[in-house]
Amino acid sequence: METGTSDEGRTGFDPRLEAALAHQLRSRMFAELSERALDQSELADLLGIPGWEASYHYQVLERLGGIRAAEQTRAD
């Protein structure tokens, strides 16, 4: 029986990614990216936000591994 603590949160993601996904816009981006591949411009259009805002939140997800996790979800 393992009694150690894990760095993963309740979703199985890194706690920093889990916290980032608490942001409504990043959560929507993650959901869209889990369904299909989209670039930052396509996300901006889809979500009705300026390109700079999509780029910022996309980069946050990318830096924390959320883009990679979304791609893995899509592949499953």
NUTILO-367122 format. One record per residue (C-alpha): residue number from 0; x, y, z; chain. Coordinates in Angstrom, 2 decimals. Each point is the difference from the previous one (the first is absolute). Example, Ala and Ser with C-alpha at 12.3 -4.5 7.8 and 13.67 -1.06 7.14 Angstrom:
BEGIN
r n->0&c1->12.30&c2->-4.50&c3->7.80&chain->A
r n->1&c1->1.37&c2->3.44&c3->-0.66&chain->A
END
This chain:
BEGIN
r n->0&c1->0.00&c2->0.00&c3->0.00&chain->A
r n->1&c1->1.45&c2->3.34&c3->-1.06&chain->A
r n->2&c1->-0.31&c2->2.77&c3->2.56&chain->A
r n->3&c1->2.11&c2->2.71&c3->-1.61&chain->A
r n->4&c1->-1.44&c2->3.22&c3->-1.32&chain->A
r n->5&c1->-0.35&c2->0.71&c3->-3.69&chain->A
r n->6&c1->0.73&c2->3.20&c3->-1.87&chain->A
r n->7&c1->-3.06&c2->-0.65&c3->-2.15&chain->A
r n->8&c1->-3.31&c2->1.65&c3->0.87&chain->A
r n->9&c1->-3.41&c2->-1.59&c3->-0.08&chain->A
r n->10&c1->-0.09&c2->0.06&c3->-3.82&chain->A
r n->11&c1->3.30&c2->-1.82&c3->-0.36&chain->A
r n->12&c1->1.64&c2->3.16&c3->-1.38&chain->A
r n->13&c1->2.85&c2->1.97&c3->1.49&chain->A
r n->14&c1->-1.56&c2->2.28&c3->2.67&chain->A
r n->15&c1->1.21&c2->3.08&c3->-1.91&chain->A
r n->16&c1->-1.83&c2->-1.17&c3->-3.12&chain->A
r n->17&c1->-3.06&c2->-0.82&c3->2.08&chain->A
r n->18&c1->0.06&c2->3.54&c3->1.41&chain->A
r n->19&c1->0.43&c2->1.46&c3->-3.51&chain->A
r n->20&c1->-3.02&c2->-2.00&c3->-1.19&chain->A
r n->21&c1->-2.09&c2->1.61&c3->2.75&chain->A
r n->22&c1->0.02&c2->3.08&c3->-2.23&chain->A
r n->23&c1->-3.19&c2->-0.18&c3->-2.07&chain->A
r n->24&c1->1.61&c2->1.02&c3->-3.30&chain->A
r n->25&c1->2.92&c2->-2.43&c3->0.32&chain->A
r n->26&c1->-2.44&c2->-2.74&c3->0.94&chain->A
r n->27&c1->-2.02&c2->0.70&c3->-3.17&chain->A
r n->28&c1->3.19&c2->0.04&c3->-2.07&chain->A
r n->29&c1->1.08&c2->-3.32&c3->1.47&chain->A
r n->30&c1->-3.40&c2->-1.52&c3->-0.77&chain->A
r n->31&c1->0.13&c2->1.21&c3->-3.61&chain->A
r n->32&c1->3.57&c2->-1.21&c3->-0.43&chain->A
r n->33&c1->-0.99&c2->-3.38&c3->1.41&chain->A
r n->34&c1->-2.54&c2->-0.33&c3->-2.81&chain->A
r n->35&c1->2.09&c2->1.20&c3->-2.95&chain->A
r n->36&c1->3.28&c2->1.66&c3->-0.87&chain->A
r n->37&c1->-0.28&c2->3.78&c3->-0.13&chain->A
r n->38&c1->2.58&c2->2.74&c3->-0.20&chain->A
r n->39&c1->-0.11&c2->3.19&c3->2.05&chain->A
r n->40&c1->-1.75&c2->1.98&c3->-2.73&chain->A
r n->41&c1->-2.70&c2->-2.63&c3->-0.41&chain->A
r n->42&c1->-0.55&c2->-0.07&c3->3.76&chain->A
r n->43&c1->-0.33&c2->3.79&c3->0.07&chain->A
r n->44&c1->-2.65&c2->-0.11&c3->-2.72&chain->A
r n->45&c1->-1.84&c2->-2.93&c3->1.56&chain->A
r n->46&c1->-0.07&c2->1.56&c3->3.46&chain->A
r n->47&c1->-0.62&c2->3.56&c3->-1.21&chain->A
r n->48&c1->3.08&c2->1.47&c3->1.66&chain->A
r n->49&c1->2.89&c2->2.11&c3->-1.27&chain->A
r n->50&c1->2.99&c2->-1.85&c3->-1.41&chain->A
r n->51&c1->2.35&c2->1.31&c3->2.69&chain->A
r n->52&c1->-2.27&c2->-1.42&c3->2.71&chain->A
r n->53&c1->-0.19&c2->-3.41&c3->-1.67&chain->A
r n->54&c1->3.77&c2->0.04&c3->-0.43&chain->A
r n->55&c1->0.60&c2->0.81&c3->3.67&chain->A
r n->56&c1->-2.26&c2->-2.75&c3->1.34&chain->A
r n->57&c1->1.21&c2->-2.50&c3->-2.61&chain->A
r n->58&c1->3.58&c2->0.65&c3->1.12&chain->A
r n->59&c1->-0.96&c2->-0.53&c3->3.65&chain->A
r n->60&c1->-1.53&c2->-3.37&c3->-0.89&chain->A
r n->61&c1->2.97&c2->-0.89&c3->-2.18&chain->A
r n->62&c1->2.55&c2->0.90&c3->2.69&chain->A
r n->63&c1->-1.80&c2->-2.15&c3->2.59&chain->A
r n->64&c1->-0.50&c2->-2.98&c3->-2.31&chain->A
r n->65&c1->-3.71&c2->0.57&c3->-0.61&chain->A
r n->66&c1->0.33&c2->0.03&c3->-3.78&chain->A
r n->67&c1->1.81&c2->-3.33&c3->0.12&chain->A
r n->68&c1->-2.67&c2->-1.39&c3->2.38&chain->A
r n->69&c1->-2.76&c2->1.18&c3->-2.35&chain->A
r n->70&c1->1.72&c2->-1.70&c3->-2.93&chain->A
r n->71&c1->0.23&c2->-3.23&c3->2.00&chain->A
r n->72&c1->-3.68&c2->0.24&c3->0.92&chain->A
r n->73&c1->-0.88&c2->0.47&c3->-3.67&chain->A
r n->74&c1->2.12&c2->-3.02&c3->-0.98&chain->A
r n->75&c1->-1.72&c2->-2.33&c3->2.50&chain->A
END
